[in-house]
Amino acid sequence: MTDAPLGNRHPSLWGDPEQTPTAAEVRDVRELLAGRFADADLGWYSGIDWRRVKVPTPRLPIPDALAAFTTDTGPARLLHAVGRSFTDLVRARRGDYGTPPDAVAMPRTAAEVAAVLDWCADAGAACIPFGGGTSVVGGIAPGETDQPVVTLQTRAMDRVLDIDAVSQAACIQAGASGPVLEEQLGREGLSLRFYPQSFEFSTLGGWIATRAGGHFATGPTHIDDLVESIDAITPRGLWSSARLPASGAGPSPDRMLLGSEGTLGVITQAWVRVQPRPNHRAGRAVQFGSFAAGADAVRALAQSGLQPAGCRLLDPTEAALNSAGDGTAAVLVLGFESTWRPVDHDLDLALELCGDAGGVALPERPRGPSEQWRSSFLRAPYLRDALIGLGMVVETFETATTWDRFGELHAAVIDATQEAVARVCGDGIVTCRLTHAYPDGAAPYFTVIAPGSRRAEAQQWLEIKLAASEALAGAGGTITHHHAVGRDHRPWYDRQRPDLFAAALTAAKAAVDPTGMMNPGVLVDQSA
Ligand SMILES: Cc1cc2nc3c(=O)[nH]c(=O)nc-3n(C[C@H](O)[C@H](O)[C@H](O)COP(=O)(O)OP(=O)(O)OC[C@H]3O[C@@H](n4cnc5c(N)ncnc54)[C@H](O)[C@@H]3O)c2cc1C
């Protein structure tokens, strides 16, 4: 077979090679960094040519029956060897792809998925389900293993199969990426209205498998809120849940697959809630003297029942980095949208609440704050490539906690991360924004940018990551609000979950995956 379905992606860069940062953008970023980190070595390193990397000989032959949709060429295996975390990208730039999968299967039907799983079972191989490969937690990299590995890429299954206009739901194949499924739903005037920052490449199956969070701040923001039913192929056969708007019939089979991270089976399709596209929008940016004052306003908004679509609070440095402020004040990017009714009144009420918390609404601009935020949000992954090329250590991590513990957690995580950044890199910035707000709590999202030492960046990242993760776990936050567990968050996930739940999950995995071949090392270990 050819590698055509793989597209023109590059394994150590984000996304569409046509959109990589331009020379002018890199120059601007370098100037900005030079102004803040005077001693940093900001030489450009674009990495080695990945097509020259020596790829180990595959450890298992591809059966003839699967050859039409399975490949073991070097480029295909390297493209599926790493995700998109900072360490993935840094190591790949240096030609270090760990142990790439031995083969990449790209099934087009559920029957072909089942055939791949049968092959893996017979050959004693591990199977790693792979959607867009945008995992930032080591969810799809095989790791060091003696067991042969087959990566099962779902992108050839990307159709909207059915639309129930009466119930406003659609049946969509798991390999559809954000733009691909929105284009098909858009023809019917519908939208899933789910926009993670990785929207361009991540897939419906990946979102479900990782319990992804979209870019709306309140209301139905998680893929969990949008799923009606799921079909998955497990090593023991089909798992297909009934299509229902809600059900009180025992523990939910969908809840079990949501967040299963490829460890139970391959999600092949799901019925999801869709809606007409919104026609009414209103937004405004509001400035606060401090991040804490802004957080008080976000809490009031989340508890008011107004449900703003956008409600992102940026601390002063984060606001400056996103061209939303001058670095002296926190900025709240507020936005409302609706299909059915004007939302100006909602915005007025929200601005009143912000005013009560000391917020000052900024003058309206021709390009609304939500629109401006959205374009910088989607461009950010490309700019991360520029930062990496210039030798910076870049990390984003996120958590969630209840409002009563929010202030303490925020202070503890900022302090511990800043201390680690100073110790490991000498200098650096740590910023925070609130990405999601609930009546009872919020999800703070932290960003680290620090000058790295060439070739030591991955180790530096690890030390900072350890300090940050310990701090947020110590302050009672979850190890992840939406980035998932993967291999990177496993130690903290193991501590966070109840032991009996771990035992129950292990037993559930044994029921559908008796040999433990599905994404080994992620979430649970195989039962003894
Ligand atoms: C720049 C950037 C921005 C991001 N922004 C967000 C964000 O806003 N919100 C958010 O939630 N996450 C975000 N992420 C993380 C990532 O995009 C999400 O975890 C996403 O849901 C992964 O989807 P994917 O299709 O790329 O899955 P992959 O990365 O391919 O896989 C992720 C996990 O899901 C499993 N999996 C994938 N497909 C299937 C399937 N069909 N059946 C069973 N298991 C499967 C894999 O085995 C793996 O464990 C971001 C990542 C990057 C790099």
The ligand as a Gaussian input file, in Angstrom:
#p B3LYP/6-31G(d) Opt

LIG

0 1
 C       -1.459000      21.837000      20.588000
 C       -2.380000      20.941000      21.345000
 C       -3.555000      21.445000      21.868000
 C       -4.418000      20.613000      22.587000
 N       -5.593000      21.135000      23.046000
 C       -6.452000      20.342000      23.719000
 C       -7.701000      20.867000      24.173000
 O       -8.040000      22.026000      23.952000
 N       -8.515000      20.016000      24.842000
 C       -8.177000      18.713000      25.084000
 O       -8.974000      17.994000      25.688000
 N       -7.002000      18.205000      24.659000
 C       -6.150000      18.974000      23.978000
 N       -4.956000      18.456000      23.518000
 C       -4.640000      17.035000      23.751000
 C       -5.167000      16.100000      22.626000
 O       -5.409000      16.829000      21.459000
 C       -6.445000      15.413000      23.084000
 O       -6.113000      14.464000      24.076000
 C       -7.223000      14.721000      21.953000
 O       -8.454000      14.289000      22.464000
 C       -6.485000      13.554000      21.327000
 O       -7.171000      13.174000      20.145000
 P       -6.408000      12.374000      18.998000
 O       -7.413000      11.999000      17.987000
 O       -5.254000      13.153000      18.525000
 O       -5.957000      11.098000      19.808000
 P       -4.521000      10.420000      19.871000
 O       -3.504000      11.394000      20.332000
 O       -4.255000       9.707000      18.616000
 O       -4.769000       9.353000      21.034000
 C       -4.987000       9.794000      22.359000
 C       -5.413000       8.578000      23.206000
 O       -6.676000       8.100000      22.765000
 C       -6.585000       6.759000      22.287000
 N       -7.415000       6.681000      21.086000
 C       -7.386000       7.494000      19.991000
 N       -8.350000       7.132000      19.119000
 C       -8.996000       6.083000      19.675000
 C      -10.079000       5.261000      19.257000
 N      -10.711000       5.457000      18.103000
 N      -10.467000       4.262000      20.072000
 C       -9.867000       4.038000      21.265000
 N       -8.834000       4.786000      21.700000
 C       -8.406000       5.808000      20.926000
 C       -5.106000       6.516000      22.034000
 O       -4.764000       5.158000      22.184000
 C       -4.465000       7.395000      23.104000
 O       -4.453000       6.731000      24.346000
 C       -4.083000      19.257000      22.789000
 C       -2.901000      18.749000      22.223000
 C       -2.056000      19.581000      21.515000
 C       -0.811000      19.024000      20.918000

